[in-house]
Amino acid sequence: MENEYSQNREMGDIVTLKENGYGFIKGPDHNLIFFHASKLLSATFSKLKRGTKVEYEVVNGSNGPVATNIIVVHDIEVERKIRKQRGDK
């Protein structure tokens, strides 16, 4: 997960999930940010729930901000523990 430590990442909560693979994240400023399942780096869309905490990057889409490189926060914490145990930086 090389994008895990990007300088421009934000934290938010999944607030809307649609059956066709898209949804919205409520960002730190309470704005809604569109996302598509294809931008998930961890977890699958079917395993997401409302309230799931995620970390992501925001890019400008044609209709406003879009989340990309989305990682479920729990998965980030597990990855960091594994790296620490292995002695990785």
Rosetta silent file (secondary structure, phi, psi, omega in degrees, C-alpha in Angstrom):
SEQUENCE: MENEYSQNREMGDIVTLKENGYGFIKGPDHNLIFFHASKLLSATFSKLKRGTKVEYEVVNGSNGPVATNIIVVHDIEVERKIRKQRGDK
SCORE:     score description
SCORE:     0.000 S_00000001
   1 L     0.000   74.950 -174.745    0.000    0.000    0.000 S_00000001
   2 H   -69.171  -22.054 -179.782    2.380    2.664   -1.134 S_00000001
   3 H   -79.666   -6.241 -173.868   -0.260    5.416   -1.065 S_00000001
   4 H   -55.861  -34.649 -173.148   -0.835    4.834    2.638 S_00000001
   5 H  -107.342   23.476  178.661    1.544    7.599    3.766 S_00000001
   6 L   -59.175  145.932 -179.159    0.653   10.299    1.237 S_00000001
   7 L   -70.808  -23.293 -171.930    0.837   13.830    2.613 S_00000001
   8 L  -105.519   32.595 -178.199   -2.591   14.809    1.239 S_00000001
   9 E   -89.712  150.259  178.113   -4.800   12.166    2.799 S_00000001
  10 E  -125.401  161.953  176.466   -8.012   12.904    4.668 S_00000001
  11 E  -112.393  145.688  178.015  -10.180   10.919    7.068 S_00000001
  12 E  -162.230 -177.294 -179.085  -13.915   10.543    6.768 S_00000001
  13 E  -123.015  138.898  173.360  -16.923    8.287    7.246 S_00000001
  14 E   -67.177  127.156  179.497  -18.950    6.408    4.650 S_00000001
  15 E  -117.800  -23.179 -179.735  -22.434    7.958    4.717 S_00000001
  16 E  -140.427  134.976  175.191  -24.081    6.643    1.537 S_00000001
  17 E  -131.397  129.523  178.183  -23.683    3.382   -0.385 S_00000001
  18 L  -111.988  147.857 -176.107  -25.524    2.601   -3.623 S_00000001
  19 L   -59.940  -24.677 -177.348  -25.909   -0.875   -5.117 S_00000001
  20 L   -87.039   15.966  170.635  -24.215    0.149   -8.358 S_00000001
  21 L    93.718   15.440  175.203  -20.839    0.651   -6.662 S_00000001
  22 E  -128.139  169.306 -179.986  -20.716    4.277   -5.663 S_00000001
  23 E  -169.971 -168.197  179.588  -21.282    6.256   -2.524 S_00000001
  24 E  -134.148  144.322  176.199  -20.365    9.320   -0.528 S_00000001
  25 E  -111.789  135.782  172.378  -17.881   10.001    2.247 S_00000001
  26 E   -89.515  116.738 -177.462  -18.410   12.789    4.788 S_00000001
  27 L   -80.799 -179.801 -177.183  -15.072   14.556    5.018 S_00000001
  28 L   -63.335  -24.406  178.184  -13.518   16.413    7.948 S_00000001
  29 L   -96.097   11.287  178.131  -15.226   19.641    6.872 S_00000001
  30 L    71.636    8.106  173.212  -18.580   17.774    6.623 S_00000001
  31 L   -76.955  150.088  176.705  -18.676   18.090    2.821 S_00000001
  32 E   -89.343  133.711 -178.233  -19.803   15.033    0.895 S_00000001
  33 E  -120.702  123.369 -179.703  -17.184   13.494   -1.381 S_00000001
  34 E   -67.662  146.188  170.017  -18.197   11.116   -4.163 S_00000001
  35 E  -146.809  156.570  175.273  -16.415    7.762   -4.528 S_00000001
  36 E  -119.923  148.686 -178.028  -16.613    4.693   -6.733 S_00000001
  37 H   -55.517  -28.396 -179.325  -15.812    1.123   -5.673 S_00000001
  38 H   -66.147  -13.468 -179.126  -12.975    0.988   -8.214 S_00000001
  39 H   -96.305    5.149  177.096  -11.034    3.471   -6.026 S_00000001
  40 E   -80.100  126.961  176.427  -10.929    1.168   -2.973 S_00000001
  41 L   -93.305  -22.390  177.923   -7.421   -0.080   -2.175 S_00000001
  42 L  -135.977  158.765 -178.265   -8.570   -2.262    0.695 S_00000001
  43 L    64.341  164.563  174.762  -11.832   -4.007    1.470 S_00000001
  44 L  -111.833  156.712 -177.324  -14.503   -4.668   -1.086 S_00000001
  45 H   -55.884  -39.525 -177.218  -17.517   -2.501   -1.707 S_00000001
  46 H   -65.761  -19.410 -179.964  -19.849   -5.223   -0.432 S_00000001
  47 H   -92.469   -8.846  178.624  -18.077   -5.200    2.961 S_00000001
  48 L   -74.136  151.179  176.655  -18.446   -1.438    3.504 S_00000001
  49 L  -136.430  159.283  172.702  -21.130   -0.128    5.843 S_00000001
  50 L   -59.037  136.348  179.510  -22.443    3.289    6.733 S_00000001
  51 L    93.895   -9.960  177.661  -20.143    4.741    9.375 S_00000001
  52 L   -60.999  129.652  178.424  -17.028    2.887    8.170 S_00000001
  53 E   -84.710  132.774 -178.784  -14.005    5.130    8.753 S_00000001
  54 E  -133.450  157.385  172.929  -11.778    5.568    5.711 S_00000001
  55 E  -117.773  141.555 -172.106   -8.644    7.422    4.697 S_00000001
  56 E  -159.200  169.842  171.595   -8.454    8.761    1.139 S_00000001
  57 E  -110.428  150.039  178.430   -7.079   11.358   -1.252 S_00000001
  58 E  -109.249  131.044  173.734   -9.275   13.959   -2.924 S_00000001
  59 E  -122.913  160.595  178.374   -9.000   14.795   -6.608 S_00000001
  60 E   -85.801  118.914  175.503  -11.063   17.193   -8.694 S_00000001
  61 E   -96.995  177.068 -178.578  -13.633   15.363  -10.783 S_00000001
  62 L   -66.798  -23.380  179.783  -15.809   16.827  -13.526 S_00000001
  63 L  -115.527   17.613  179.761  -18.665   17.318  -11.028 S_00000001
  64 E   126.762 -166.933 -176.321  -16.670   18.204   -7.914 S_00000001
  65 E   -66.701  142.720  179.746  -14.377   16.460   -5.428 S_00000001
  66 E  -132.505  136.397  177.552  -13.838   12.699   -5.797 S_00000001
  67 E   -84.917  139.866  177.381  -12.186   10.313   -3.321 S_00000001
  68 E  -139.782  165.462 -179.250   -9.447    8.024   -4.622 S_00000001
  69 E    50.326   52.998 -174.276   -6.951    5.575   -3.087 S_00000001
  70 E   -85.117  130.387  179.048   -9.467    4.750   -0.350 S_00000001
  71 E  -129.329  131.525  175.046   -8.340    2.565    2.557 S_00000001
  72 E   -67.535  132.077 -173.912  -10.500    1.388    5.440 S_00000001
  73 H   -55.384  -42.290  178.506   -8.889    2.749    8.625 S_00000001
  74 H   -56.360  -40.997 -179.717   -8.864   -0.669   10.321 S_00000001
  75 H   -65.282  -34.450  177.813   -6.859   -2.063    7.373 S_00000001
  76 H   -65.175  -45.423 -178.570   -4.295    0.742    7.718 S_00000001
  77 H   -63.468  -40.785  178.053   -3.795   -0.030   11.415 S_00000001
  78 H   -64.150  -44.713  179.569   -3.359   -3.752   10.709 S_00000001
  79 H   -60.668  -42.805  179.954   -0.844   -3.027    7.925 S_00000001
  80 H   -64.229  -39.850  178.112    1.174   -0.712   10.196 S_00000001
  81 H   -63.922  -42.634  179.042    1.295   -3.364   12.963 S_00000001
  82 H   -62.901  -45.135  178.830    2.500   -5.999   10.493 S_00000001
  83 H   -61.689  -40.566 -179.956    5.200   -3.672    9.154 S_00000001
  84 H   -64.806  -43.454  179.129    6.325   -2.820   12.673 S_00000001
  85 H   -62.939  -35.800 -179.875    6.535   -6.505   13.634 S_00000001
  86 H   -79.526  -14.490 -178.447    8.598   -7.236   10.495 S_00000001
  87 L    88.486   11.011  177.439   10.851   -4.264   11.212 S_00000001
  88 L   -72.816  158.271  177.706    9.810   -2.386    8.057 S_00000001
  89 L   -90.583    0.000    0.000    9.796    1.400    8.041 S_00000001
